[in-house]
Amino acid sequence: MISERQIDLLAGHLVHGLIARGSILALADEKDLIACVVEMMSANFEQETRIEDEADKQAEALARQNPGVDPARLRAGIRQRLAAKAGFTL
């Protein structure tokens, strides 16, 4: 998982870069934009973690029921299905 410091730095770099290149016209203070991006990115990473945890749990249960199944492949399929169901892009 990415740390909060890394998210802060990434959000700052993203917002500053977009403003510097003229890709966006900031109608709010740069630090407020960064805070919004940090909040959005943090929520995204938390959702991804929840999906991965649920996929691990389901894959483990199914692998016990079907010992011949490749657990990594099973987990990947479950992860994709859970993400699609939540409208989340991995």
N, C-alpha and C positions, 0 to 999 in steps of 0.2 A: 504494500500500500504506500502511496505517496504521502509524505508528511505535510502538515499544515504550512510549514515554512516554504516547502517546495511549491505548494499551491499558490501561496502569496507571491513568491518570486515569479512564477510562471504567469500569473494574472497581471502583475505589474508590467512584465515584459510585453505581454500581448497588448494590453491597453496602450502603453506608451508607444509601441511600434505602430499600431493602427493610427494613432493620432499624429505621430511624426511623419508618416507616409501620406497623410491626408486621406486615408481610407475611410475615416469617420470624422465627423465634425462633432466635437464634444459639447453637448448642451448642459452638461453637469460637470462638477469638479472631477478631476482625474482620480482622486482618491475615492470618491463615491462610486465611480465606474469600476475601479479595481475591487472595491468591496462587493459590488454586485456580481462581478465575474468570479470572485473567490467563493461566494455563496453558491453560485450555480455549479462551479466545478466540484466543490465539496459534496453537494447533494448528488452529483453524478457519480463520484467515486464511492459514496456510501451505497447507492443503488446497485452499483456493480458488485460491491462486496456482498450485499444481501443475496444477489442472484447467484454468485459463486458459492456462497455458503449453502444455499438451498440445493444447488446442483450437486455439491459434494454429498450432502445428506441423502438425496434421492439416489444418486449413483451408488453409494455405499450399500444402501438397502437392496437395490436391484442386483448388484454384483453378488451379494450373499445368496440371493434367490437363484441366480443363474451364474454358476462359477466359471463357465466357459467364455463369458463375455469379456471383451477388452474394457476394463474400467475407465481408461482415459478417453476412449472413443465414446463410451456411454455418457460420461460426464460432459463431454463437449456437446453432444446432441441435446442433453437435458438443458445445459446452459443456454444453447441457442433457442430452444423452445421457450424457456422461461423468459428470456430477454424479449423475444418476439411477442409473447403474451402481454408483457408489461409495456410494450411499445418502446423498448430500449435498444439502442444500437450498440453492439459490442465493438 
